[in-house]
Amino acid sequence: MAVRKKTEKKPIEHWEREALEKIALSALGEQRIARRWSIFFKSITFFYLFVLLFLAFGAMHTKGGSGNHTALIEINGVIGEKDEVNAKDFFESIQRAYDSRGTRGIVLKINSPGGSPVQSGMINDEIKRQKKLHPHIPVYAVVEDICASGGYYIAVAADQIFVDKASIVGSIGVLMDGFGFTDTLKKVGIERRLMTAGSNKAMLDPFSPINPKQQAFVQEMLNEVHQQFIVVVKEGRGNRLKESPDTFSGLFWNGESAVKLGLADGFGNYDYVAREIIKAEEVVDFTTYEGFADRFARKFGASLGSSMNESLRTAILNQKLIIK
């Protein structure tokens, strides 16, 4: 009769115990790291929201205005739908300036080389529309360094234009630029293969020879936009403008010459206009700074996202090292 031997449990070897301890410690370490990162990300999120709220509150607080004041709107930078100066933000700025009961006059502080004729025209039209609705509130343009092309297109909608003696004013013209690479292609032995449906679809293609008929068409279009610009300037400046063959040639002048030519009315900065012309020394900024919070969020978010990705990557690598 076979006798079964009683199986005895073998004690856990020393190395096995150490392995289990390491696994347990690794798990605890992983949990601690996860908690730390969770706290870190929550803190960053809270700080980010706090900054946005602070900026929003600050904007509301500083732009409210109390008592009689001069409303300031800055037109600073390139003019374009997606640029620093655009019609959408300007509409909001000027509406808030007029809605403020203490506004006694509006100053457009301009420092712009120009840009989109469409956006400039929309802003010019809005200024004139608002002036008709609020005839008792004057609008003044004050030029700092430069008020050229589209910037001047906006300025002529104001009741008066003030400049510094060294300001750059004018450049009443329209341009469209580009490059041509046809000779370059021949030199390097590259053949241009272009297929279109529509005889003018490839107009202004930089790799094709210029077409005289298409060139004439584009020139006519530029001339039409130029005439629109000229009409706006003449309407805005009226009899004050001392027109000459150079006035609408695209030339620009310093502030002193601009006053002599009737492109501007006098000298002074926005403080001078507020104090001496509008007679409301307190200046309240109503400028809607294009997408400031959004740009801040994008920049901060991009930087934060990059840091977070790198931190997560490092954390994962560290966790793998710990587990190993």
Secondary structure, DSSP 8 states (H G I E B T S, - for coil): -------------HHHHHHHHHHHHHHHHHHHHHHHHHHHHHHHHHHHHHHHHHHHHHHHHHTS--SSEEEEEEEES-BSTTSSB-HHHHHHHHHHHHHSTTEEEEEEEEEE--B-HHHHHHHHHHHHHHHHH-TTS-EEEEEEEEEETHHHHHHTTSSEEEE-TT-EEE-----------HHHHHHHT-------SSTTTTTT-TTS---HHHHHHHHHHHHHHHHHHHHHHHHHHGGG----TTTTTT-EEEHHHHHHTTS--EE--HHHIIIIII----EEE----TTHHHHHHHHHHHHHHHHHHHHHHHHHHHHHHHH-
